[in-house]
Every structure is written in C-alpha cells, then in structure tokens.
Amino acid sequence: MENNTPPPNAPLILVADDVPANVELLFDQLHVLGFRAVAASDGPTALTACFEHRPDLCILDVSMPAGDLGVDDRSTGFEVCRRIKRDPRTKSIPVIFVTALNDTTDRVKAIEAGGDDFLTKPHNRLVLGARVRSLLKLKAATDSLEDALRKLREVEKMRDDLMKMIVHDLKTPLTAVLASIEMLMDGDLGEMNEEQRKMLGDAEGKAEDLLALIGDLLEVSRIEEASMTLDLQPIAPAALLNEVVHEWNVRFQQEGATATIDVADDAPVFEADKALLKRVLGNLVQNALTHSAQAVTLQLSARRDGDGILFTVADNGPGIPAEYHEVIFRKFERVKNPTMPRTRSSGLGLAFCKLVVDAHGGHIWVQSAGEGKGSAFHFSLPAKPAHSQVRVTAGGAVPV
C-alpha cells in the first residue's frame, strides 16, 4: 500500500472549510502532492490556526460560520483573508479561495481582500497542485528578499553606529591639532619663515575641512534620528549668494577658481533656515572645487520657480556620469574619478544637502552632459516651508 504521509518538513497548508467532506478531499489531495495540512471549520478557528501554526499557504472557503468576526457567513473567507494580510506576522502567507460560487463579484471581493488565487469547486487536483507550488515559490522568494533586506539594514546600522563612535573619537584630537596650529601661526612658539607659515596654513585648511566633514556627519545623523526645527527667517537670494561667495573668496584664490552670481529680477524673498542653506551652498561649492583637477569656474544663480525659488550651482568641472545622478545623494556614495585618485571625500556633503532641502519641502537634483562637460546642481524651495518642525524620512519631510 502506497504511503502518502508527507515528510515532517513539508510545507504546511491551512484548509478552512465548514464541510468535513471538502476538508477530507483537500487533505487527501494535498498529501498526495506532498504537503502537510491542518484544518479549521470556521472563521475564528481559521485565524487562530493561522497565527498559531504560521502555515506556508492558506486555502479558504468563502462561506463558513463567521463567529465573532462581525460579518455574515457569506463573507467569512474574505474577512479572514483581510485579517491575515493586515497582520505583520502573517501578511506574506499566500491565500487561495476555493468555493462553489462562480460570480465575478466574488472574484473581485477576493482580490480586494488580498487573495492570491481563486479556484471554483469542483477543482482539478493537478491545477490545485500547480497553483499551490507556484505560490509557495513566490512566497519563498519574497521571504528570501525580506531576509536579505533585514540583514542589509542590520549591516547599515552597524556601520552607522561604528561611524558615530569614530567621529566622536576624532573630533577631540582634531580640535587640539587645530589649536596647536593656531598657536604656531600666531607666533606663540616663536617666529616662522614664510615657507613654514604656508605649509602650516595648508595643514590648517585641511584640518578645518576635516572638521567640517565631521560636522556634516554628526548633522546627518542628528537629522536622520530626530526631528529638526527650522529657524525660519526672510532671506533675499542675492544677499545670500553674495555672502556665500564672500566667505569662500580666500579658498577661491587658493584654488585659482572664479565665481559669478546671477540673480534674476523675479527671484523672490523667501523663508528658510539661513544657516542650513549656507551649508548646503557651501557643500555644493566644496564639491565643485574638490572634484576638479583644474581651476574651476562656478556660477551661483537664483530665479523664481512657480511660487518658490530655484538655486543653481554650476561648474565647468569633470562632470558626473548619468549612472551617478541619483546615488550621489546617498550617504557615503561618491563618483569614481580616475583623474583625481587622491580626492578626499566622505560622500556626506550631498547627503546632507538632500536632507536639508527635503526638510524645507524642496527638491534637489543634478544635471550633467557627461564626463568633462561640467555639472549643475539645482535645488528648489517653497516660498515658505509648510512646517518648521519636521522629521526627514525616505519619502521626504513629515511634520512632527
């Protein structure tokens, strides 16, 4: 006599039907196909069995006793499916409806409830087996993808935690280095010749760049982990851009760079957090200077954009390949530039820019015709952010 008992590690199928003969038939068919099965005779016991056994797939009859589910018996299966799909513990379990009803309305209700397939009684055993196997393969792929995503998030969290520890450990000695350089530059430890002063000046500039990167890192972490309050104030775009260029004049002279300002007559006064916007513009300027092997020419411009304002920082540098246009705004992502292998960049500056622009309810993007043809970073802002206290998420800024 053939033994149809499935192995103990076979997929488990929940069969919910109030007619014992139907349950017995499905059990026999599932066992022949190599699956284990567990039964339920009404809506409440079906839900209990689902949460208790966590089956790999559910086969639900539409009409069965509803018990305390709050629906009529004619819709019990639909309600059970809705609750299965709504619960995080069971939402990935595939559901097949098996019923004697063959009405288009029932099929629509099954889809709306979250059902994955629909079979009409009497059903063919081979068709049932094919659909069960297909849904189990889909569930296995989905589970594998979710597991990979969970592990990726764990790795990212470990990296972020390690990064924060390193940053905090770096900031104190770096501040001491800057203090020592300042004392030397001031002549507190004796006179220096011009060449020594120049070398120390270069070292001081690099140390300040590093301190600024650490500041960006801490700020990115702070914005991601907590709500931020925007210090909103009226800003005139021409005054803002002139202030930024003035503060970068010394660096422009050191790099042999030139910067021009172009503010359209219709560029409106707007409300924003001035300190944060200056850092956004500074990061875009820094990005242009850092990633160009030659003296770069920059143009900072502003114009009206609908009811808001559009800022642009354009350069004639090496350009950015199209495949990097989205990823450069993610943390630690950098454009691979073979012409500048020693470029120092944390990959945080543009991530910080995106967080700040998102917090204001704006949008930031880059345009570049390709390598060697320069880049233009644009960010648009509303005339006034809708909220002054926000939490920045992957989908944008949400009010707190």
Contacts in CASP RR format, 6 or more apart in sequence:
PFRMAT RR
TARGET T0000
AUTHOR 0000-0000-0000
METHOD contacts of the structure
MODEL  1
MENNTPPPNAPLILVADDVPANVELLFDQLHVLGFRAVAASDGPTALTAC
FEHRPDLCILDVSMPAGDLGVDDRSTGFEVCRRIKRDPRTKSIPVIFVTA
LNDTTDRVKAIEAGGDDFLTKPHNRLVLGARVRSLLKLKAATDSLEDALR
KLREVEKMRDDLMKMIVHDLKTPLTAVLASIEMLMDGDLGEMNEEQRKML
GDAEGKAEDLLALIGDLLEVSRIEEASMTLDLQPIAPAALLNEVVHEWNV
RFQQEGATATIDVADDAPVFEADKALLKRVLGNLVQNALTHSAQAVTLQL
SARRDGDGILFTVADNGPGIPAEYHEVIFRKFERVKNPTMPRTRSSGLGL
AFCKLVVDAHGGHIWVQSAGEGKGSAFHFSLPAKPAHSQVRVTAGGAVPV
4 28 0 8 1.000
4 31 0 8 1.000
4 32 0 8 1.000
4 34 0 8 1.000
5 31 0 8 1.000
6 30 0 8 1.000
6 31 0 8 1.000
6 34 0 8 1.000
6 35 0 8 1.000
6 36 0 8 1.000
7 34 0 8 1.000
8 36 0 8 1.000
10 34 0 8 1.000
10 35 0 8 1.000
10 36 0 8 1.000
11 35 0 8 1.000
11 36 0 8 1.000
11 56 0 8 1.000
11 57 0 8 1.000
11 136 0 8 1.000
12 35 0 8 1.000
12 36 0 8 1.000
12 37 0 8 1.000
12 38 0 8 1.000
12 53 0 8 1.000
12 55 0 8 1.000
12 56 0 8 1.000
13 30 0 8 1.000
13 35 0 8 1.000
13 36 0 8 1.000
13 37 0 8 1.000
13 38 0 8 1.000
13 55 0 8 1.000
13 56 0 8 1.000
13 57 0 8 1.000
13 58 0 8 1.000
13 59 0 8 1.000
13 132 0 8 1.000
14 37 0 8 1.000
14 38 0 8 1.000
14 39 0 8 1.000
14 40 0 8 1.000
14 46 0 8 1.000
14 49 0 8 1.000
14 50 0 8 1.000
14 53 0 8 1.000
14 55 0 8 1.000
14 57 0 8 1.000
14 58 0 8 1.000
14 59 0 8 1.000
15 23 0 8 1.000
15 26 0 8 1.000
15 27 0 8 1.000
15 30 0 8 1.000
15 37 0 8 1.000
15 38 0 8 1.000
15 39 0 8 1.000
15 40 0 8 1.000
15 59 0 8 1.000
16 39 0 8 1.000
16 40 0 8 1.000
16 41 0 8 1.000
16 42 0 8 1.000
16 43 0 8 1.000
16 45 0 8 1.000
16 46 0 8 1.000
16 49 0 8 1.000
16 58 0 8 1.000
16 59 0 8 1.000
16 60 0 8 1.000
16 61 0 8 1.000
16 64 0 8 1.000
16 77 0 8 1.000
16 80 0 8 1.000
17 23 0 8 1.000
17 26 0 8 1.000
17 39 0 8 1.000
17 41 0 8 1.000
17 59 0 8 1.000
17 60 0 8 1.000
17 61 0 8 1.000
17 64 0 8 1.000
17 98 0 8 1.000
18 41 0 8 1.000
18 42 0 8 1.000
18 61 0 8 1.000
18 63 0 8 1.000
18 64 0 8 1.000
18 65 0 8 1.000
19 61 0 8 1.000
20 41 0 8 1.000
22 61 0 8 1.000
22 121 0 8 1.000
23 39 0 8 1.000
23 41 0 8 1.000
26 37 0 8 1.000
26 59 0 8 1.000
26 98 0 8 1.000
27 37 0 8 1.000
27 39 0 8 1.000
29 125 0 8 1.000
29 128 0 8 1.000
29 129 0 8 1.000
30 36 0 8 1.000
30 37 0 8 1.000
30 132 0 8 1.000
31 37 0 8 1.000
32 125 0 8 1.000
33 125 0 8 1.000
33 128 0 8 1.000
33 129 0 8 1.000
33 132 0 8 1.000
35 132 0 8 1.000
38 49 0 8 1.000
38 53 0 8 1.000
38 55 0 8 1.000
39 49 0 8 1.000
40 46 0 8 1.000
40 48 0 8 1.000
40 49 0 8 1.000
41 64 0 8 1.000
41 65 0 8 1.000
42 64 0 8 1.000
42 65 0 8 1.000
42 66 0 8 1.000
42 67 0 8 1.000
42 76 0 8 1.000
43 64 0 8 1.000
43 65 0 8 1.000
43 66 0 8 1.000
43 67 0 8 1.000
43 69 0 8 1.000
43 76 0 8 1.000
43 77 0 8 1.000
43 79 0 8 1.000
43 80 0 8 1.000
44 67 0 8 1.000
44 68 0 8 1.000
44 69 0 8 1.000
46 58 0 8 1.000
46 60 0 8 1.000
46 64 0 8 1.000
46 77 0 8 1.000
46 80 0 8 1.000
47 69 0 8 1.000
47 80 0 8 1.000
47 83 0 8 1.000
47 84 0 8 1.000
49 55 0 8 1.000
50 58 0 8 1.000
50 80 0 8 1.000
50 84 0 8 1.000
50 90 0 8 1.000
50 93 0 8 1.000
51 87 0 8 1.000
51 89 0 8 1.000
51 90 0 8 1.000
54 89 0 8 1.000
54 90 0 8 1.000
54 93 0 8 1.000
55 93 0 8 1.000
56 93 0 8 1.000
56 94 0 8 1.000
56 136 0 8 1.000
56 139 0 8 1.000
57 93 0 8 1.000
57 94 0 8 1.000
57 95 0 8 1.000
57 96 0 8 1.000
57 132 0 8 1.000
57 135 0 8 1.000
57 136 0 8 1.000
57 139 0 8 1.000
58 81 0 8 1.000
58 84 0 8 1.000
58 93 0 8 1.000
58 94 0 8 1.000
58 95 0 8 1.000
58 96 0 8 1.000
59 95 0 8 1.000
59 96 0 8 1.000
59 98 0 8 1.000
60 77 0 8 1.000
60 80 0 8 1.000
60 81 0 8 1.000
60 95 0 8 1.000
60 96 0 8 1.000
60 97 0 8 1.000
60 98 0 8 1.000
61 76 0 8 1.000
61 77 0 8 1.000
61 97 0 8 1.000
61 98 0 8 1.000
61 99 0 8 1.000
62 74 0 8 1.000
62 75 0 8 1.000
62 76 0 8 1.000
62 77 0 8 1.000
62 78 0 8 1.000
62 97 0 8 1.000
62 99 0 8 1.000
62 101 0 8 1.000
62 106 0 8 1.000
62 110 0 8 1.000
63 73 0 8 1.000
63 74 0 8 1.000
63 76 0 8 1.000
63 77 0 8 1.000
63 99 0 8 1.000
63 101 0 8 1.000
64 73 0 8 1.000
64 76 0 8 1.000
64 77 0 8 1.000
65 73 0 8 1.000
65 76 0 8 1.000
66 72 0 8 1.000
66 73 0 8 1.000
66 75 0 8 1.000
66 76 0 8 1.000
66 79 0 8 1.000
67 76 0 8 1.000
69 76 0 8 1.000
69 79 0 8 1.000
69 80 0 8 1.000
69 83 0 8 1.000
70 79 0 8 1.000
71 78 0 8 1.000
71 79 0 8 1.000
75 109 0 8 1.000
77 97 0 8 1.000
77 113 0 8 1.000
78 109 0 8 1.000
78 110 0 8 1.000
78 112 0 8 1.000
78 113 0 8 1.000
79 113 0 8 1.000
81 95 0 8 1.000
81 97 0 8 1.000
81 110 0 8 1.000
81 113 0 8 1.000
81 114 0 8 1.000
81 115 0 8 1.000
82 113 0 8 1.000
82 114 0 8 1.000
84 90 0 8 1.000
84 91 0 8 1.000
84 93 0 8 1.000
84 95 0 8 1.000
85 91 0 8 1.000
85 95 0 8 1.000
85 113 0 8 1.000
85 114 0 8 1.000
85 115 0 8 1.000
92 139 0 8 1.000
92 142 0 8 1.000
92 143 0 8 1.000
92 146 0 8 1.000
93 139 0 8 1.000
94 115 0 8 1.000
94 116 0 8 1.000
94 117 0 8 1.000
94 135 0 8 1.000
94 136 0 8 1.000
94 138 0 8 1.000
94 139 0 8 1.000
95 114 0 8 1.000
95 115 0 8 1.000
95 116 0 8 1.000
95 117 0 8 1.000
96 115 0 8 1.000
96 116 0 8 1.000
96 117 0 8 1.000
96 118 0 8 1.000
96 119 0 8 1.000
96 131 0 8 1.000
96 132 0 8 1.000
96 135 0 8 1.000
97 106 0 8 1.000
97 110 0 8 1.000
97 115 0 8 1.000
97 117 0 8 1.000
97 118 0 8 1.000
97 119 0 8 1.000
98 119 0 8 1.000
98 120 0 8 1.000
98 121 0 8 1.000
98 123 0 8 1.000
99 106 0 8 1.000
99 119 0 8 1.000
99 120 0 8 1.000
99 121 0 8 1.000
100 120 0 8 1.000
100 121 0 8 1.000
101 120 0 8 1.000
102 120 0 8 1.000
107 118 0 8 1.000
110 118 0 8 1.000
116 135 0 8 1.000
117 131 0 8 1.000
117 135 0 8 1.000
119 127 0 8 1.000
119 128 0 8 1.000
119 131 0 8 1.000
160 221 0 8 1.000
163 217 0 8 1.000
163 221 0 8 1.000
164 221 0 8 1.000
167 214 0 8 1.000
167 217 0 8 1.000
167 218 0 8 1.000
170 214 0 8 1.000
171 211 0 8 1.000
171 214 0 8 1.000
174 207 0 8 1.000
174 210 0 8 1.000
174 211 0 8 1.000
174 214 0 8 1.000
175 211 0 8 1.000
177 207 0 8 1.000
178 204 0 8 1.000
178 207 0 8 1.000
178 208 0 8 1.000
178 211 0 8 1.000
181 200 0 8 1.000
181 201 0 8 1.000
181 203 0 8 1.000
181 204 0 8 1.000
181 207 0 8 1.000
182 204 0 8 1.000
183 189 0 8 1.000
184 192 0 8 1.000
184 200 0 8 1.000
185 197 0 8 1.000
185 200 0 8 1.000
185 201 0 8 1.000
185 204 0 8 1.000
192 200 0 8 1.000
209 286 0 8 1.000
209 344 0 8 1.000
212 286 0 8 1.000
213 346 0 8 1.000
213 348 0 8 1.000
213 349 0 8 1.000
216 279 0 8 1.000
216 283 0 8 1.000
216 346 0 8 1.000
216 348 0 8 1.000
216 349 0 8 1.000
216 352 0 8 1.000
217 346 0 8 1.000
217 348 0 8 1.000
219 279 0 8 1.000
219 352 0 8 1.000
220 331 0 8 1.000
220 348 0 8 1.000
220 351 0 8 1.000
220 352 0 8 1.000
220 355 0 8 1.000
222 228 0 8 1.000
223 352 0 8 1.000
223 355 0 8 1.000
223 356 0 8 1.000
223 359 0 8 1.000
223 392 0 8 1.000
224 355 0 8 1.000
224 392 0 8 1.000
226 391 0 8 1.000
227 389 0 8 1.000
227 390 0 8 1.000
227 391 0 8 1.000
227 400 0 8 1.000
228 359 0 8 1.000
228 389 0 8 1.000
228 390 0 8 1.000
228 391 0 8 1.000
228 392 0 8 1.000
229 388 0 8 1.000
229 389 0 8 1.000
230 272 0 8 1.000
230 273 0 8 1.000
230 276 0 8 1.000
230 359 0 8 1.000
230 360 0 8 1.000
230 385 0 8 1.000
230 388 0 8 1.000
230 389 0 8 1.000
230 390 0 8 1.000
231 273 0 8 1.000
231 274 0 8 1.000
231 275 0 8 1.000
232 271 0 8 1.000
232 272 0 8 1.000
232 273 0 8 1.000
232 384 0 8 1.000
232 385 0 8 1.000
232 388 0 8 1.000
233 271 0 8 1.000
233 272 0 8 1.000
233 273 0 8 1.000
233 274 0 8 1.000
234 269 0 8 1.000
234 270 0 8 1.000
234 271 0 8 1.000
235 269 0 8 1.000
235 270 0 8 1.000
235 271 0 8 1.000
235 272 0 8 1.000
235 274 0 8 1.000
235 277 0 8 1.000
236 269 0 8 1.000
237 263 0 8 1.000
237 267 0 8 1.000
237 268 0 8 1.000
237 269 0 8 1.000
237 270 0 8 1.000
237 302 0 8 1.000
237 309 0 8 1.000
237 311 0 8 1.000
238 261 0 8 1.000
238 263 0 8 1.000
238 267 0 8 1.000
238 302 0 8 1.000
240 274 0 8 1.000
240 277 0 8 1.000
240 278 0 8 1.000
240 281 0 8 1.000
240 302 0 8 1.000
241 261 0 8 1.000
241 263 0 8 1.000
241 281 0 8 1.000
241 300 0 8 1.000
241 301 0 8 1.000
241 302 0 8 1.000
241 311 0 8 1.000
242 261 0 8 1.000
243 278 0 8 1.000
244 278 0 8 1.000
244 281 0 8 1.000
244 282 0 8 1.000
244 285 0 8 1.000
244 300 0 8 1.000
245 252 0 8 1.000
245 259 0 8 1.000
245 261 0 8 1.000
245 300 0 8 1.000
247 278 0 8 1.000
248 259 0 8 1.000
248 282 0 8 1.000
248 285 0 8 1.000
251 257 0 8 1.000
251 289 0 8 1.000
252 258 0 8 1.000
252 259 0 8 1.000
255 289 0 8 1.000
255 295 0 8 1.000
255 296 0 8 1.000
256 295 0 8 1.000
257 289 0 8 1.000
257 295 0 8 1.000
257 296 0 8 1.000
257 297 0 8 1.000
257 298 0 8 1.000
258 295 0 8 1.000
258 297 0 8 1.000
258 298 0 8 1.000
259 285 0 8 1.000
259 297 0 8 1.000
259 298 0 8 1.000
259 299 0 8 1.000
259 300 0 8 1.000
260 297 0 8 1.000
260 298 0 8 1.000
260 299 0 8 1.000
260 300 0 8 1.000
261 299 0 8 1.000
261 300 0 8 1.000
261 301 0 8 1.000
262 299 0 8 1.000
262 300 0 8 1.000
262 301 0 8 1.000
262 302 0 8 1.000
263 301 0 8 1.000
263 302 0 8 1.000
263 303 0 8 1.000
264 301 0 8 1.000
264 302 0 8 1.000
264 303 0 8 1.000
264 304 0 8 1.000
266 303 0 8 1.000
266 304 0 8 1.000
267 302 0 8 1.000
267 303 0 8 1.000
267 304 0 8 1.000
267 309 0 8 1.000
268 304 0 8 1.000
268 308 0 8 1.000
268 309 0 8 1.000
268 383 0 8 1.000
270 308 0 8 1.000
270 309 0 8 1.000
270 381 0 8 1.000
270 382 0 8 1.000
270 383 0 8 1.000
270 384 0 8 1.000
271 383 0 8 1.000
271 384 0 8 1.000
271 385 0 8 1.000
272 360 0 8 1.000
272 381 0 8 1.000
272 385 0 8 1.000
273 356 0 8 1.000
273 360 0 8 1.000
276 356 0 8 1.000
276 359 0 8 1.000
277 356 0 8 1.000
279 352 0 8 1.000
279 356 0 8 1.000
280 352 0 8 1.000
280 353 0 8 1.000
280 356 0 8 1.000
280 357 0 8 1.000
280 379 0 8 1.000
281 300 0 8 1.000
281 311 0 8 1.000
281 313 0 8 1.000
283 349 0 8 1.000
283 350 0 8 1.000
283 352 0 8 1.000
283 353 0 8 1.000
284 313 0 8 1.000
284 353 0 8 1.000
284 377 0 8 1.000
285 298 0 8 1.000
285 300 0 8 1.000
285 313 0 8 1.000
286 349 0 8 1.000
287 349 0 8 1.000
287 350 0 8 1.000
287 377 0 8 1.000
288 296 0 8 1.000
288 298 0 8 1.000
288 313 0 8 1.000
288 315 0 8 1.000
288 317 0 8 1.000
288 375 0 8 1.000
289 296 0 8 1.000
290 343 0 8 1.000
290 344 0 8 1.000
290 345 0 8 1.000
291 317 0 8 1.000
291 318 0 8 1.000
291 335 0 8 1.000
291 337 0 8 1.000
291 340 0 8 1.000
291 343 0 8 1.000
291 345 0 8 1.000
292 315 0 8 1.000
292 317 0 8 1.000
292 318 0 8 1.000
292 340 0 8 1.000
293 318 0 8 1.000
293 339 0 8 1.000
293 340 0 8 1.000
294 317 0 8 1.000
296 315 0 8 1.000
296 316 0 8 1.000
296 317 0 8 1.000
297 315 0 8 1.000
297 316 0 8 1.000
298 313 0 8 1.000
298 314 0 8 1.000
298 315 0 8 1.000
299 312 0 8 1.000
299 313 0 8 1.000
299 314 0 8 1.000
299 315 0 8 1.000
300 311 0 8 1.000
300 312 0 8 1.000
300 313 0 8 1.000
301 311 0 8 1.000
301 312 0 8 1.000
301 314 0 8 1.000
302 309 0 8 1.000
302 310 0 8 1.000
302 311 0 8 1.000
302 312 0 8 1.000
303 309 0 8 1.000
303 310 0 8 1.000
304 310 0 8 1.000
305 380 0 8 1.000
307 382 0 8 1.000
307 383 0 8 1.000
308 380 0 8 1.000
308 381 0 8 1.000
308 382 0 8 1.000
308 383 0 8 1.000
309 380 0 8 1.000
309 381 0 8 1.000
309 383 0 8 1.000
310 378 0 8 1.000
310 379 0 8 1.000
310 380 0 8 1.000
310 381 0 8 1.000
311 378 0 8 1.000
311 379 0 8 1.000
311 380 0 8 1.000
311 381 0 8 1.000
312 376 0 8 1.000
312 377 0 8 1.000
312 378 0 8 1.000
313 376 0 8 1.000
313 377 0 8 1.000
314 374 0 8 1.000
314 375 0 8 1.000
314 376 0 8 1.000
314 377 0 8 1.000
315 374 0 8 1.000
315 375 0 8 1.000
315 376 0 8 1.000
316 374 0 8 1.000
317 372 0 8 1.000
317 374 0 8 1.000
317 375 0 8 1.000
318 337 0 8 1.000
318 339 0 8 1.000
318 340 0 8 1.000
318 371 0 8 1.000
318 372 0 8 1.000
318 374 0 8 1.000
319 368 0 8 1.000
319 369 0 8 1.000
319 370 0 8 1.000
319 371 0 8 1.000
319 372 0 8 1.000
319 373 0 8 1.000
319 374 0 8 1.000
319 375 0 8 1.000
320 328 0 8 1.000
320 335 0 8 1.000
320 366 0 8 1.000
320 368 0 8 1.000
320 370 0 8 1.000
320 371 0 8 1.000
320 374 0 8 1.000
320 375 0 8 1.000
321 335 0 8 1.000
321 368 0 8 1.000
321 370 0 8 1.000
321 371 0 8 1.000
322 368 0 8 1.000
322 370 0 8 1.000
324 333 0 8 1.000
324 335 0 8 1.000
325 365 0 8 1.000
325 366 0 8 1.000
325 368 0 8 1.000
327 333 0 8 1.000
328 334 0 8 1.000
328 335 0 8 1.000
328 347 0 8 1.000
328 350 0 8 1.000
328 366 0 8 1.000
329 350 0 8 1.000
329 351 0 8 1.000
329 353 0 8 1.000
329 354 0 8 1.000
329 364 0 8 1.000
330 351 0 8 1.000
331 347 0 8 1.000
331 348 0 8 1.000
331 351 0 8 1.000
332 346 0 8 1.000
332 347 0 8 1.000
332 348 0 8 1.000
332 351 0 8 1.000
333 347 0 8 1.000
333 351 0 8 1.000
334 345 0 8 1.000
334 347 0 8 1.000
337 343 0 8 1.000
353 364 0 8 1.000
353 377 0 8 1.000
353 379 0 8 1.000
354 364 0 8 1.000
355 392 0 8 1.000
357 363 0 8 1.000
357 364 0 8 1.000
357 379 0 8 1.000
357 381 0 8 1.000
358 364 0 8 1.000
358 392 0 8 1.000
358 395 0 8 1.000
358 396 0 8 1.000
358 397 0 8 1.000
359 385 0 8 1.000
359 390 0 8 1.000
359 392 0 8 1.000
359 397 0 8 1.000
360 381 0 8 1.000
360 382 0 8 1.000
360 385 0 8 1.000
360 397 0 8 1.000
361 381 0 8 1.000
361 382 0 8 1.000
361 385 0 8 1.000
361 386 0 8 1.000
361 396 0 8 1.000
361 397 0 8 1.000
362 379 0 8 1.000
362 380 0 8 1.000
362 381 0 8 1.000
362 382 0 8 1.000
363 379 0 8 1.000
363 380 0 8 1.000
364 377 0 8 1.000
364 378 0 8 1.000
364 379 0 8 1.000
364 380 0 8 1.000
365 377 0 8 1.000
365 378 0 8 1.000
365 379 0 8 1.000
366 375 0 8 1.000
366 376 0 8 1.000
366 377 0 8 1.000
366 378 0 8 1.000
367 375 0 8 1.000
367 376 0 8 1.000
367 378 0 8 1.000
368 374 0 8 1.000
368 375 0 8 1.000
368 376 0 8 1.000
386 399 0 8 1.000
387 397 0 8 1.000
387 399 0 8 1.000
387 400 0 8 1.000
389 399 0 8 1.000
389 400 0 8 1.000
390 397 0 8 1.000
390 398 0 8 1.000
390 399 0 8 1.000
390 400 0 8 1.000
391 397 0 8 1.000
391 398 0 8 1.000
391 400 0 8 1.000
END
